């Protein structure tokens, strides 16, 4: 595996607000492989906005280093930093298009700043606007476009310099669900066709689920969880992660059930388990096997099946009804078939 | 006559356009730069440059709070340094520009402040330099607000340019004040105001149209180019004109008409080019003469000149006497001096020499007694005997004729008589023909023996100038003193 495109080493950022120091980042370590789509998720105020701005040094970290393509950005002169920034496109929640420029002129701006010739600019901008599906709206002004279209212009602009890395700052937060899906598909397409590495920050787990390869969870300035998206979904460790995952999958106990759950077994109560199926285990009829082989009846209270990057991921809350020996055997059987089971209590 | 009025109206309009246009371009350009510096040094963008922001902000506020007329006088040394003279239309551009800079700087600062900070971030993220950020992002995005501010600045400068008359700047404002207001000529006032209203309307319309246009650069360049091209000849003309011409300083008002006659005589008989520089007050003509900005002035009498030389150290010398313009006391309330009530309100001039002159005349009429029998330096404080307990109010000489409706009796110089609809025969008391207050023609001491002095004296003593003077001042209003 080649060297990562981007590495963040022990990144700290402290602000001074009304003479008191506020830490936005507290020792972030992160590595982004070439061609990956990495999502950083966290609640608002967790520090994700500061994190993404630290990558292109819009915010200068107070401690730690940003290594991009082998260069430590903090050591660069202003001139060289500008050159590096041209290797990183960036798109924003509120698009940040120039209202005084047309679609074409907005996308052409980074090339103009490079002093490229008009014909060269046209040659490079036109295919990009084609790619984002706006070649029919070259002379429109931003105010005449929908949110999704504006973000498409911003993407074309961010790609104009043929960057290695695309930074997305809450790029879909201001969009409706349909536009969000379309923009995410576009990003995925760009990632696959151009091999562009993408780092995005979001507060919506849906975004992570749809396009990310790896996910990092940030809370109070620290990276509290990191891993492949499927793995993190299947086995979230940190409470913040668990809550965030609860946004998109039926993962937690339904609220009406919660008061009925007991921690001790008494007569008439049955074991409540959460089963997590990944890939093949989600496709094998394991539930009927349990009944057939161990005589354990499965009463399904809640179930959800998600597809993440071609991986299927299932969650099931169920009562297991049978003798405790049979149930133990059944759980052992499930573990053998890579199904994770967690006892939640008795109900 | 109407042809003359039209001519002076178009001349004044072109002077106004010239002053306002050049000072707008200079003031807006410099104000834009200052405003950009203010924007980038503000607290949210640059914590370390706070000292610069505070300092520039203070300078801007100070300049903006100085009344324009004070600024006009206060920066005379700077104007002289830059233009070579502080009088005339071109010289008026300097104070107008100085007034426009801080105003437009604040407009720029707030216009840039309206540009979303996200755009700055986006520009930096795509590797823009500070300069690129300014001209590719900030200025185009703030353009409508900047353009509206520019229109506002230009219209403000039109207002300020009215005061340029104080330094002989000409323009519509001076026309309205000197020919309209001071001569009670309502027609001139109405005409100039109409021209000003139309001018402001046109400017506002063009400004709004450019602000709303998407192709702002092309339009702006086009108009700037057009303006500069149309005004350049005027500029060179006004610089060039001063070279072979004798500039004569006079007080605006009827003296200008006498000078018109003098101009013709000088040209026809002596091949001298005279150009008239008009002033609104009695101090600047001597300052200008002392500094060599004009070659001669004709507006004062010997006692006033002596007082000025003594207090200001001017190196000026009298080369000829012209006319005695007897001062008189006038009233709109009484017909005879015996009707003057106890504690009546008397208006007299606030400049020392005209004040003394008026007091001496009152003493002669037996109304007051002055310390040591009075002198050319007597003031209101020197009144030791005031049986009628007269109250004195001192006013600018030009204002005394207007004040007649407010006071019981006012001393009015001849210059302002005809414009107030008065003649010397209306005077309730007036000076005799033997007054020491004959007007004099004054030049700088170094020019005392210059070849043009004698011809100039002969021009002023010519029958034509005499006749013109007699026509303007009714009989006995002006008495040849040579």
Interface residues (C-beta under 8 A of the other chain):
Chain A: X53 X56 X58 X82 X83 X85 X86 X88 X89 X90 X92 X94 X96 X98 X99 X100 X101 X109 X110 X112 X113 X141 X157 X158 X161 X167
Chain B: X116 X118 X119 X121 X122 X124 X125 X126 X127 X128 X129 X132 X136 X137 X140 X141 X143 X214 X216
